[in-house]
Amino acid sequence: MMRDFANDRMNVNDLESLISQVRRCTLCAEHLPLGPKPVFQLHETARILIVSQAPGRRVHETGLPFSDPSGDRLREWLNVTHTTFYDSHQIAILPMGLCFPGTRKSGDLPPRPECAPAWRSALLSHLKNIRLTLLVGRYAQAYCFNQQGKKPAATLTENVRSWRKSWPDIMPLPHPSPRNNLWMRRNPWFEEEVIPVLQERVAMILNQTADA
């Protein structure tokens, strides 16, 4: 029997209860090759939000966001330790699709389209302390810019090059996957110009959190 997700979402005032509901979600089950297993981390005190795309196969297996080479690179970009990265009181991680969507020849499939409309707004309503949102990859950028009434650029590269338009609240990033090594080589300005600014802001926000 299919659960009544609309009724579930009526009780969203308590974040802990909402997270429990989301982790039991089977909305896309018939489309997921490994079955539903939402992977994310949230806490009301978080000040940095990472909007990623969808868990990969390895993340599905571990149940830990960015527990793969992409995560290693992302932590380097942010200049944060493993412990800090996985401290939900400081950093929230909410993919556009919460479950592994499967693969195709060129990589993983896009996030399932049912996921964000079902849960995203309710979860984000509890994150009232976010100082910096990182939009990782073109799916995250397109969705979040459209939600704000802003038209995203035609390409990911243009979105990232235009990072100053939404700074210091939002930073569009390329996906840190090793599949993007060619993009990194073709766009050395990203690590030369953008990463130092990003690291400085992340450090400032986390230090403020520690002092609060």
C-alpha positions as CSV (number, residue, x, y, z in Angstrom):
1,M,0.0,0.0,0.0
2,M,1.3,3.4,-0.9
3,R,1.8,5.8,2.1
4,D,0.0,9.1,2.2
5,F,3.0,11.5,1.8
6,A,0.7,14.5,1.8
7,N,-0.5,13.6,5.3
8,D,3.1,12.9,6.4
9,R,4.2,16.3,5.4
10,M,1.5,18.0,7.5
11,N,3.6,17.4,10.6
12,V,6.7,19.4,9.7
13,N,7.0,21.7,12.7
14,D,9.4,19.3,14.4
15,L,12.6,18.8,12.4
16,E,13.4,15.5,14.1
17,S,10.0,14.1,13.1
18,L,10.3,15.4,9.6
19,I,13.8,13.9,9.1
20,S,12.3,10.5,10.3
21,Q,9.6,10.8,7.7
22,V,12.0,11.7,4.9
23,R,14.2,8.7,5.8
24,R,11.2,6.4,5.4
25,C,10.3,7.9,2.0
26,T,9.5,5.4,-0.8
27,L,8.0,7.9,-3.2
28,C,10.5,7.0,-6.1
29,A,11.1,3.3,-5.1
30,E,10.0,1.8,-8.4
31,H,12.6,4.0,-10.2
32,L,15.6,3.4,-7.9
33,P,17.8,0.4,-8.9
34,L,19.1,-0.1,-5.4
35,G,15.9,0.9,-3.6
36,P,15.2,4.0,-1.5
37,K,17.9,5.2,1.0
38,P,17.8,9.0,1.5
39,V,21.2,10.4,2.3
40,F,21.5,13.9,3.8
41,Q,22.5,15.7,7.0
42,L,20.6,18.6,8.7
43,H,20.5,20.5,11.9
44,E,18.7,23.8,12.7
45,T,22.0,25.4,13.8
46,A,23.8,24.8,10.5
47,R,25.2,28.0,8.9
48,I,26.5,26.5,5.6
49,L,24.3,24.6,3.2
50,I,25.6,22.3,0.5
51,V,23.1,21.7,-2.2
52,S,24.4,18.7,-4.2
53,Q,22.8,16.6,-6.9
54,A,22.1,13.1,-5.7
55,P,24.1,10.4,-3.9
56,G,26.3,8.1,-6.0
57,R,26.6,4.4,-5.6
58,R,29.3,4.5,-2.9
59,V,27.4,7.1,-0.9
60,H,24.3,4.9,-1.1
61,E,26.4,2.1,0.3
62,T,27.9,4.1,3.2
63,G,24.9,6.3,3.9
64,L,27.3,9.2,4.4
65,P,27.2,12.2,2.1
66,F,30.2,12.8,-0.1
67,S,32.0,9.7,1.2
68,D,33.9,9.3,-2.1
69,P,36.6,11.1,-4.1
70,S,34.2,13.9,-4.8
71,G,34.0,14.5,-1.1
72,D,37.7,14.6,-0.7
73,R,38.0,17.3,-3.3
74,L,35.1,19.3,-1.9
75,R,36.6,19.2,1.6
76,E,39.9,20.5,0.1
77,W,38.0,23.3,-1.7
78,L,36.4,24.3,1.6
79,N,39.5,23.7,3.6
80,V,37.6,21.9,6.3
81,T,38.4,18.7,8.2
82,H,36.5,15.5,7.9
83,T,35.1,16.1,11.4
84,T,33.9,19.6,10.6
85,F,32.4,18.5,7.3
86,Y,30.2,15.9,8.9
87,D,29.1,18.1,11.9
88,S,25.5,18.7,11.0
89,H,25.4,21.5,13.6
90,Q,27.7,23.4,11.3
91,I,27.2,22.1,7.7
92,A,23.9,20.9,6.2
93,I,24.0,18.7,3.1
94,L,20.8,18.4,1.1
95,P,20.9,16.9,-2.4
96,M,18.4,17.7,-5.0
97,G,17.6,14.0,-5.1
98,L,18.0,12.2,-1.8
99,C,18.5,8.7,-3.2
100,F,20.9,7.1,-5.7
101,P,19.1,7.4,-9.0
102,G,21.1,4.8,-11.0
103,T,23.7,5.2,-13.7
104,R,24.1,5.7,-17.5
105,K,27.1,5.5,-19.8
106,S,28.2,9.0,-19.0
107,G,27.8,8.8,-15.2
108,D,25.0,8.8,-12.7
109,L,21.4,9.6,-13.8
110,P,19.9,13.0,-12.9
111,P,18.2,13.4,-9.5
112,R,14.7,12.0,-9.4
113,P,12.2,14.9,-10.2
114,E,9.7,13.8,-7.5
115,C,12.1,14.3,-4.6
116,A,12.6,18.1,-4.3
117,P,8.9,19.0,-4.6
118,A,8.0,16.4,-2.0
119,W,10.4,17.4,0.8
120,R,12.8,20.2,0.0
121,S,10.7,23.2,1.2
122,A,9.7,21.6,4.4
123,L,13.3,20.7,5.3
124,L,14.7,24.1,4.3
125,S,12.1,25.9,6.4
126,H,14.0,24.7,9.5
127,L,17.4,26.1,8.3
128,K,17.1,29.7,9.4
129,N,20.7,30.3,10.2
130,I,22.3,29.6,6.8
131,R,24.9,32.2,5.9
132,L,26.3,30.5,2.8
133,T,24.7,28.1,0.3
134,L,26.9,26.1,-2.1
135,L,25.2,25.0,-5.3
136,V,27.2,22.0,-6.5
137,G,26.6,21.1,-10.1
138,R,24.1,22.3,-12.8
139,Y,21.0,20.6,-11.4
140,A,21.4,22.3,-8.1
141,Q,22.1,25.6,-9.8
142,A,19.2,25.5,-12.2
143,Y,16.7,24.6,-9.5
144,C,17.8,27.0,-6.8
145,F,18.2,30.0,-9.2
146,N,14.8,29.3,-10.7
147,Q,13.2,29.1,-7.2
148,Q,14.6,32.6,-6.6
149,G,13.2,34.0,-9.8
150,K,16.7,34.2,-11.3
151,K,17.5,32.7,-14.7
152,P,20.6,30.5,-14.5
153,A,23.2,30.8,-17.2
154,A,23.2,28.5,-20.2
155,T,26.2,26.5,-18.9
156,L,27.7,25.5,-15.6
157,T,30.9,27.4,-16.5
158,E,29.0,30.6,-17.0
159,N,27.2,30.1,-13.7
160,V,30.5,29.6,-11.8
161,R,32.2,32.5,-13.6
162,S,29.3,34.7,-12.5
163,W,29.7,33.8,-8.8
164,R,30.0,37.4,-7.7
165,K,26.4,38.1,-8.7
166,S,25.1,36.0,-5.8
167,W,28.1,36.4,-3.4
168,P,28.4,36.3,-0.4
169,D,25.2,34.3,0.2
170,I,25.4,31.8,-2.6
171,M,28.3,30.2,-4.5
172,P,27.8,28.1,-7.6
173,L,30.4,25.3,-7.9
174,P,31.3,22.7,-10.4
175,H,30.9,19.1,-9.3
176,P,34.0,18.0,-7.5
177,S,33.9,14.6,-9.2
178,P,37.1,13.2,-10.8
179,R,35.0,13.1,-14.0
180,N,35.4,16.9,-14.0
181,N,39.2,16.8,-14.1
182,L,39.2,18.1,-17.7
183,W,37.0,21.0,-16.7
184,M,39.4,21.9,-13.9
185,R,42.4,21.8,-16.3
186,R,40.5,24.0,-18.8
187,N,39.4,26.5,-16.1
188,P,42.5,27.1,-13.8
189,W,40.9,30.5,-12.8
190,F,38.5,28.6,-10.6
191,E,41.1,27.2,-8.1
192,E,43.3,30.3,-8.5
193,E,40.6,33.0,-8.0
194,V,37.4,31.4,-6.5
195,I,38.7,28.8,-4.0
196,P,40.7,31.3,-1.8
197,V,37.7,33.6,-1.5
198,L,35.4,30.6,-0.7
199,Q,37.8,29.3,1.9
200,E,38.1,32.6,3.6
201,R,34.3,32.9,3.9
202,V,33.8,29.4,5.1
203,A,36.5,29.9,7.8
204,M,34.8,33.1,8.9
205,I,31.4,31.5,9.2
206,L,32.6,28.4,11.0
207,N,34.6,30.5,13.5
208,Q,31.6,32.6,14.2
209,T,29.6,29.4,14.8
210,A,32.3,28.2,17.2
211,D,32.2,31.6,19.1
212,A,28.4,31.7,19.3
